[in-house]
Amino acid sequence: MCLTCGCGIPDDDHGDSRHITMSELRAAAEAAEVDVDEAARNLQATYPKGK
């Protein structure tokens, strides 16, 4: 899905690049040399620290 709005469409940024898409998460995982599942877990675990 557009990982931020919950629409259920993985790579649709709805014309607004501020939305996080699955392809961006994949690229970030690759940059961090982790798999996508780990990147998603890391994002969820780190989010509270950035609030």
N, C-alpha and C positions, 0 to 999 in steps of 0.2 A: 504494500500500500504506500501511498504517499505517507511516509512514516509519521507525519505530524498531524494529519487531520483525521485519519481513520477511515478514509474512503474505500479502502480495499483494493486500490489500483497501484501496484508496486512502483511503477516508474512515471507516474503522472504528477508533474509538479504544478498542475493547474495554471500554467503560464506565469508562475511566480517562483523564481529561483530560491526564495527563502525557505521553501518546503524541502525537507530532506527526503530523498528518494532511495529506493533500494540500490540502484546503481551507485549512488554516492556512498552508501554504507559499504558496498562491496569494494569500492576503490579505497576507502579508508582502512578497511580490513587488510587489503593488500599492502598498503603503505606501512601498516603496523606489523605486518608479517604474522597475522593471526587469521583464523577462519571467520566467516561472517557471523556464526553463532557466538563466538567469543567476543567479537567486536560489539555485538548487540548487548551481550551481558555486561561488558565493560562500560558501555554507554549508560545502561540502566544503573549500574553500581556507582558510577561517578556523578551522575546527574544531581543527587542530593547535595553533593559538595559544592556544586556550582550555583546553587540557588541564591 
